[in-house]
Amino acid sequence: MNLSDIRKNYSRETLSEKLLCEPFHLFEKWIGEAIDGKVSEPTAMVLSTVSEDHKPSSRVVLLKHFTKEGFHFFTNYNSRKGREIKANSQVALLFFWPELEREVRVEGRAAFSPTSLSDQYFSERPFESQISAIVSRQSETVANREELEQLWKIKEAASQGAKLERPAEWGGYFIQPERIEFWQGRPNRLHDRILFVKKGEEWVVSRLAP
């Protein structure tokens, strides 16, 4: 297999910095079009963190809420990502919607989501997913799949359909963006790259070479 022969010429859309003054309206438009366009996992984003010894790691998480203040996702605070965020709150997000030939890159600082938002989201999760969040010691070593399933079944039986409380170690983070880049694929690899950088309360917009 010759991987160098695999290539695609992008030609769906264009992107101009002349029509943009802040990033959130455009992000809302793009993710809305990804959802409406039936893109596979439109809210999926790659979260990259860095450990205390400066080693990066990445994984896919799901965007569950966003405002002009930040992008929220939910996880176990004791997971590897949680431990790395505690050590270094500077993180990066990457959205990629290949069907739309678009990418969004976010760099910023992670902080805990409001407790009320974590409680609300946990209460909205399916009962079965609530159990998984409670019993899973995320990122820790387990003996086998059977151990996980047994823990889940024990908790399900003990709960008997009762309302479950959010575990203290599980909740949301939100990424406060400092840089947001929008990438639109264009023909001949002359892609559009529009960058927003936060300066005080304002966003400075510029075009980057592809």
Secondary structure, DSSP 8 states (H G I E B T S, - for coil): --GGG------S----GGG-S-HHHHHHHHHHHHHHTT-SSTTEEEEEEE-TTS-EEEEEEE--EEETTEEEEEEETTSHHHHHHHH--EEEEEEEEGGGTEEEEEEEEEEE--HHHHHHHHHHS-HHHHHHHHH--TTS--S-HHHHHHHHHHHHHHHTT------TTEEEEEEEEEEEEEEE--GGG--EEEEEEEETTEEEEEEE--
